[in-house]
Amino acid sequence: MKRRMIRISGLLVCLLLAFNGISMAQKSDSTATKKVRFTPEDRANKMSDKLDRRLNLSKEQDKDIHTINTDITRRMEELKHNTTLSKKDKMQQMKALNEERSQRFKSVLTPDQYKKWNDWEMKKKEQMEARMDKKQQKRNAR
């Protein structure tokens, strides 16, 4: 009787592993062809959570930062899909939205928190510019 139970449980484990492997393969196939797009709310949540962890925000600050991030990311998404604007105009308006976020953050964060956040933003900007320069050099080398 014990042997039979062991065989049955072993068989069930094998079947579960097989089904899990099949479902994982299907997931990787579907993600390979589709790029996952996050909603503005998802991006706002992710940004707000990151700031909360890094800056030890109070509950009130966390709520305010989340509200700001949600507003700005929604407006950026609308801007991204606005076909009536030129690329240059979109870039200018995105820059203005980022500056608005910065000013609104300044009113919510302490001076130390704001400095930390601003330093991270500057570092990200420098890294992005370095990647853009590298891409441009590759294009020019062709």
N, C-alpha and C positions, 0 to 999 in steps of 0.2 A: 504494500500500500504506500509506504514512504517513497519507494523508488518511482512509483507511478506519479506521485505528486511532484517529485523532483523533476521528472521528465516533462511533465505538463508545464511546470513553472519555467523550466529552461526553454521550452518551446515558445512560451509566451514572451519571454525576454527576447529571444531571437526575432520573433515577429515584430515586437515593438521597435527593436533596433532597425529592422529592415524598413518598416514604415517611416521611421524617423529619417533614415538615410534618403529615402525617396522624396519625402517632403522637403528636406534640406536641398536636395538637388534641384527640385522644382523652384524653390525660392531663389537659389543662386542663378538659375536660368532666367527667371523673370526680372531680377534686379540687374542682370548684365545688359539687358536690352533697354531698360527703363531707368532714367535718372530720377531719383526721388526728389520731389520738390516739397519743401516745407511751407506751410501756410504762414502768413505774417504773424498770426498768433503763436504758432509753434516757435518761430524765430524769436519773438518777443519773450516767450517763456524761457527759452534757452539762454538768451542774453541776461535776463533778469536773474535767473538761477545762478549763473556764473558770477554776476556782480555780488549777489547775496553771499555766496561762498567766499569770494576773495576779499570783500570789503566789510564783512560782518555787519550787514545792514540791520537796523531796527525793523520791527514789523511795519511801522509807518513808512519808513524809507523804502522798504521792499515793495509795499503797495504802490507808492508814488512812482518808483522807478519802473515798475511793471506797467503802470498806466502810460507813462511817457514812451516806453519802448513799444507798446502796442500801438499807440497813436502814430508814432514815427514810421514803424514798419508797414503799417497799413497804407499810409500816405506814399511811402516809397514804392510799394507794390502797385498802387494806382498809377504812379508816375512812370514806372517801368513799362506798363501796358498802354500808355498814352501814345497813340500813333500820330497825333497832330503836332507833337514837339520834335524839334531836331535833336540829334544826339548831344550837341553842345548845350542846348537849353535844358535837356534832361540832366546832364552832368551838373550844370549850375544849380538847378533846383535841388538835386540830391545833396550837393555841398551845403546849400542853405538849410536843408533839413537836418543834416549832421551838426551844423552850427547851432541850430535851434535845440537839438537834443543836448548838446554840450551846455548851453545856457540854462536849460531846464534842470539838468543834472546838478549844475552849480548851486541852484536854489534848494536842492534836496540833500545833497551830500555835505559832510563836514569838509573843511579845507584839506585835511589829510586824505580823506577818501577821494575827494575830487582830484587831488594831485596824483594819487595812485592810478585812478582810472585814466586820467589824461596821459600819464606816462605809458600805460599799456596801449592806448590808442595811437600814440606817436610811434611806438615800437612796431605795431601792426602796420601802420602807414609806411614806415621805412622798409619793412619786409616786403610789402606789396610793390613798392616802387622798385626795389631790387629785382623782384621777379619780372616786373614789366620790362626793366632794362635788359635783363637776360634774354627775354623773348625777342626784344627788338634787335639785340645783337645777333641772335640766331637768324632772324629774318634778313638782316643786312649781309650776313655771311653767305647767303644763298646766291 
